[in-house]
Amino acid sequence: MTGTNMLNDMISDEKMMMRAIDNATKARPACLPNPWVGAVLVSSDDEVFDGYTQKFGQSHAEVICIDKAGAHAQGATLYTTLEPCSHKGKTGPCILKIIESGINRVVIGTKDPDEHVNGAGVSALEDAGIEVATGLLENLVVNQLEPYLHHRKTGRPYVIAKIAATMDGKVAAPDGSSQWITGAEARREGHRLRAFSDAICVGRGTVLADNPQLTVRDWTPEGGSTESLDPKRIVLGTIPEEAAIRPCYEHQGSLEELLEKLGDEGVLQLLVEGGATTLKSFHEEGLIDRYEIFLAPAFMEGDNGMSIFSGNGISTISELWRGQILEVNQLGNDLKITIIPEHD
């Protein structure tokens, strides 16, 4: 193979993996608690078939591609963002379908750290004589699948803090009122975060002050509905029987115990929405993996409004907490800033 042909093959592989990554965006949130996987099958005569993981208990991305391709799968190349499963769950193992289809090459974005897979899918394909390549556009795939991968590696959910604040860092007025700091577009994005999360957590104070429902009302997936998208609701502490958030789980132990419990239940992503005491508790214990901060072009003014984190702060600038800004987006008149903890 000439150098030019090799370069063209690399470009083609990357193009198809990018297409698989795009397909994966269509899987979430309907596929939860399964990982949101995208796939592309390219036949020997260059026909292309797309797939993504369906609702829980239905077909995975690779199987969708193979079923669409039919006889065209013979001698084809399959691109998939995550290592195909090699065990039976709600559906049969994808590797058997791949082997039986006659596919002769599989390109994988990243290996699956799940204890039931973790390289076994790759090994089974190679043992069947199928050429396997792994790690293509892996950084993009890992970023897309981060909550799932985090859960499989740590046994705990990926924790996102959602914060709506004024430009001077206030999340509530002195009387405790906080609805609405941000506009409609930011609220829709907040509801999308809820739909993508398996569980949502607030403190008892937020329930008493705002009596929130914490449901997905303002965001609808393309071509779908909000039915069954409401996350499991968790309150730190006890609340009145008539609270709108019910049914919910009232947690009275440590945050570490809560994350362990949720991880054991298969919760991949936990959204923490406040209030200030709850946010500070998760932050101080280093339990937040990503901060989604919605800033409104508004000022509370003065010192008596409630800050993002309640209580005392640092005593000297050398103790300043620092993170990395991943993304900044404008939503109507508001800004959404995505921050992760700074790692050495």
C-alpha positions in Angstrom: 0.0 0.0 0.0 1.4 3.4 -0.9 1.8 6.2 1.5 -1.0 8.2 -0.2 -3.3 5.2 0.1 -2.5 4.8 3.7 -3.3 8.5 4.3 -6.6 8.2 2.5 -7.5 5.1 4.6 -6.7 7.1 7.8 -8.8 10.0 6.7 -11.7 7.7 5.8 -11.4 5.9 9.2 -11.5 9.2 11.1 -14.4 10.4 9.0 -16.4 7.3 9.7 -15.6 7.4 13.5 -16.7 11.0 13.6 -19.9 9.9 12.0 -20.3 7.2 14.7 -19.7 9.8 17.4 -22.4 11.9 15.8 -24.7 8.9 15.8 -24.1 8.3 19.5 -25.6 11.8 20.3 -28.9 10.4 19.1 -28.9 7.6 21.6 -29.0 9.6 24.8 -31.1 9.8 27.0 -33.5 7.1 25.7 -30.8 4.4 26.0 -30.0 5.0 29.7 -28.8 3.2 31.8 -26.9 1.7 28.8 -23.9 3.6 27.4 -24.8 5.9 24.4 -22.9 4.2 21.6 -22.8 5.1 17.9 -21.7 2.9 15.0 -21.3 2.9 11.2 -21.0 -0.1 8.9 -19.2 0.4 5.5 -19.8 -2.4 3.1 -17.1 -3.6 0.6 -18.9 -1.7 -2.1 -18.9 1.5 0.0 -22.5 1.5 1.2 -22.9 3.1 4.6 -25.3 2.0 7.3 -25.8 4.0 10.6 -26.8 2.9 14.1 -27.0 3.9 17.7 -28.1 2.2 20.9 -31.8 2.1 21.3 -34.0 2.1 24.4 -32.9 0.0 27.3 -33.5 -3.7 26.5 -33.5 -3.0 22.7 -30.8 -3.4 20.1 -27.3 -1.9 20.5 -25.7 0.3 17.9 -23.6 -2.4 16.2 -26.6 -4.7 15.8 -28.7 -1.9 14.3 -26.0 -1.4 11.6 -25.8 -5.1 10.8 -29.5 -5.5 10.6 -29.8 -2.6 8.2 -26.9 -3.9 6.1 -28.1 -7.5 5.8 -26.0 -9.3 3.2 -23.9 -6.1 2.7 -22.2 -6.8 6.1 -20.2 -9.6 4.5 -16.6 -8.3 4.2 -17.5 -4.9 5.7 -15.8 -2.6 8.2 -17.7 -1.7 11.4 -16.9 1.5 13.3 -18.1 1.7 16.9 -17.4 4.2 19.6 -17.2 1.6 22.4 -15.9 -1.9 22.5 -18.7 -4.3 21.6 -20.2 -6.2 24.5 -19.2 -9.9 24.9 -21.8 -10.9 27.5 -25.5 -11.4 27.7 -27.6 -8.8 29.4 -31.0 -7.5 28.3 -29.8 -8.4 24.8 -27.3 -11.0 23.4 -23.6 -10.2 23.0 -22.9 -8.0 20.1 -19.7 -9.8 19.2 -21.6 -12.9 18.2 -23.7 -10.9 15.8 -20.6 -9.2 14.4 -18.8 -12.6 13.9 -21.9 -14.2 12.3 -22.4 -11.3 9.9 -19.1 -11.8 8.1 -17.6 -8.4 9.0 -13.9 -8.6 8.5 -12.7 -5.4 10.3 -13.8 -3.6 13.4 -12.6 -0.1 14.4 -13.2 0.9 18.0 -13.0 4.3 19.6 -12.2 3.1 23.2 -12.2 -0.1 25.2 -15.0 -0.8 27.7 -13.8 -0.9 31.3 -16.9 -2.8 32.4 -15.8 -5.9 34.3 -17.9 -8.0 31.9 -16.1 -6.7 28.8 -12.7 -5.0 29.5 -10.9 -6.3 26.4 -12.9 -9.5 26.1 -14.8 -8.2 23.2 -11.6 -7.3 21.3 -10.1 -10.7 22.1 -13.2 -12.6 20.9 -13.2 -10.7 17.6 -9.5 -11.3 17.0 -9.9 -15.0 17.9 -12.6 -15.2 15.2 -10.1 -13.8 12.6 -11.5 -10.3 12.5 -9.0 -7.4 12.2 -9.5 -5.0 15.1 -8.1 -1.5 15.6 -8.7 0.4 18.8 -8.2 4.0 20.0 -9.3 5.9 17.0 -10.3 9.5 18.0 -10.3 8.1 21.6 -10.1 11.5 23.3 -13.4 12.5 21.6 -15.1 9.2 22.5 -13.9 9.3 26.1 -15.2 12.8 26.5 -18.6 11.8 25.1 -18.9 8.6 27.3 -17.2 10.1 30.4 -20.1 9.5 32.9 -20.4 5.9 31.8 -16.6 5.3 31.8 -16.3 7.0 35.2 -19.0 4.8 36.7 -17.4 1.6 35.4 -13.9 2.6 36.7 -14.9 4.0 40.1 -18.3 2.4 40.9 -19.7 5.8 41.5 -21.8 8.2 39.4 -20.3 11.1 37.6 -21.3 14.2 39.5 -22.3 17.4 37.8 -23.0 20.6 39.7 -25.6 22.8 38.0 -25.4 26.4 39.3 -27.5 29.4 38.2 -26.0 32.7 39.4 -25.9 36.5 38.9 -22.7 38.1 37.6 -21.7 38.9 41.2 -22.0 35.2 42.2 -25.4 35.2 44.0 -27.8 32.2 43.7 -30.6 33.5 45.9 -31.9 36.8 47.4 -31.8 37.5 51.1 -35.4 36.2 51.5 -34.3 32.9 49.9 -36.1 33.4 46.6 -34.2 32.3 43.5 -36.7 31.8 40.7 -35.8 32.8 38.0 -32.3 34.1 37.9 -31.6 32.9 34.3 -33.8 33.0 31.2 -35.9 30.4 29.3 -33.0 29.1 27.1 -30.8 28.4 30.1 -33.7 26.7 31.9 -34.2 24.5 28.9 -30.5 23.5 29.0 -30.9 22.8 32.7 -33.7 20.4 31.9 -31.7 18.7 29.3 -29.0 18.1 31.9 -31.8 16.6 34.1 -32.9 14.3 31.2 -29.3 13.1 30.7 -28.9 12.4 34.4 -30.1 9.2 36.2 -30.6 11.1 39.5 -30.8 14.7 40.8 -29.9 15.9 44.3 -30.9 19.0 46.3 -30.7 20.0 49.9 -33.6 20.1 52.3 -33.4 23.9 52.4 -34.0 24.1 48.6 -37.2 22.0 49.0 -38.5 24.2 51.8 -37.7 27.5 50.0 -38.7 26.6 46.4 -40.8 23.4 46.6 -39.4 22.3 43.2 -40.6 19.3 41.2 -37.2 18.6 39.6 -38.8 17.1 36.5 -38.0 17.4 32.8 -40.6 19.8 31.5 -38.8 22.4 29.3 -36.8 20.1 27.1 -37.9 17.4 24.7 -35.5 15.2 22.7 -35.7 15.5 19.0 -38.5 13.3 17.7 -39.4 12.2 21.2 -41.2 13.2 24.4 -40.2 13.8 28.0 -42.0 10.6 29.1 -39.9 8.6 31.6 -37.0 11.1 31.4 -37.5 12.4 35.0 -34.5 11.5 37.1 -34.5 9.8 40.4 -34.9 12.6 43.0 -32.8 12.8 46.2 -33.0 15.2 49.1 -30.3 15.6 51.7 -32.4 15.5 54.9 -36.1 15.0 55.6 -38.9 17.0 54.0 -42.7 17.4 54.5 -45.0 14.7 53.1 -46.7 17.2 50.8 -43.5 18.4 49.1 -43.8 18.5 45.3 -40.5 16.7 44.8 -42.1 13.4 46.1 -41.6 10.5 45.4 -38.0 10.9 46.4 -35.3 9.4 48.5 -34.4 11.2 51.7 -30.7 10.7 52.5 -29.3 11.3 55.9 -25.8 9.7 55.8 -22.6 11.0 54.3 -22.2 12.1 50.7 -19.6 9.3 50.2 -22.3 6.8 51.3 -24.8 8.4 48.9 -22.5 8.0 45.9 -21.7 4.4 46.8 -25.4 3.6 47.1 -26.2 5.3 43.8 -23.3 3.7 42.0 -24.5 0.3 43.2 -27.9 1.1 41.8 -26.4 1.8 38.4 -26.7 5.6 38.5 -24.2 6.8 35.9 -24.7 10.6 36.3 -25.8 12.6 39.3 -26.9 16.2 38.9 -26.5 18.4 42.0 -28.7 21.5 41.8 -28.2 23.0 45.2 -28.7 25.0 47.3 -25.6 26.7 48.5 -24.9 24.5 51.5 -25.3 21.3 49.4 -23.1 22.6 46.6 -20.4 23.6 49.1 -20.5 20.2 50.8 -20.0 18.3 47.5 -17.3 20.9 46.4 -15.3 20.8 49.7 -15.2 17.0 49.6 -13.9 17.1 46.1 -16.9 15.1 44.8 -17.8 17.3 41.8 -16.5 16.1 38.4 -17.9 18.9 36.3 -19.4 22.3 37.0 -22.1 23.8 34.7 -22.4 27.4 35.7 -25.2 29.5 34.2 -24.5 33.2 34.6 -27.2 35.8 34.1 -26.4 39.4 33.1 -27.8 40.6 36.4 -26.4 41.8 39.8 -27.8 41.1 43.2 -25.7 43.9 44.8 -24.5 44.1 48.3 -23.3 41.4 50.7 -26.6 39.9 51.9 -27.5 37.8 48.9 -26.6 34.0 49.0 -23.4 33.1 47.3 -22.8 30.0 45.2 -21.1 28.3 48.3 -22.4 29.2 51.7 -20.4 29.7 54.9 -16.8 30.8 55.2 -14.4 30.7 52.3 -10.6 30.7 52.0 -8.4 32.9 54.2 -5.6 33.6 51.7 -5.2 33.8 47.9 -2.8 30.8 47.9 -5.8 28.6 48.9 -7.8 29.6 45.8 -9.5 26.7 44.1 -8.8 26.5 40.4 -10.3 24.6 37.6 -10.2 24.4 33.8 -12.7 26.0 31.5 -13.8 23.5 28.9 -16.5 25.4 27.1 -18.4 28.7 27.1 -21.8 29.0 25.4 -24.3 31.8 25.1 -27.9 30.8 25.8 -30.2 33.7 25.1 -28.9 36.5 27.3 -27.1 34.1 29.7 -23.7 32.3 29.6 -23.1 28.6 30.4 -19.5 28.0 31.5 -18.3 24.4 31.8 -15.5 23.9 34.3 -13.7 20.8 35.5 -11.3 20.5 38.5 -7.7 21.3 37.6 -5.6 18.2 37.6 -1.8 17.9 38.0 
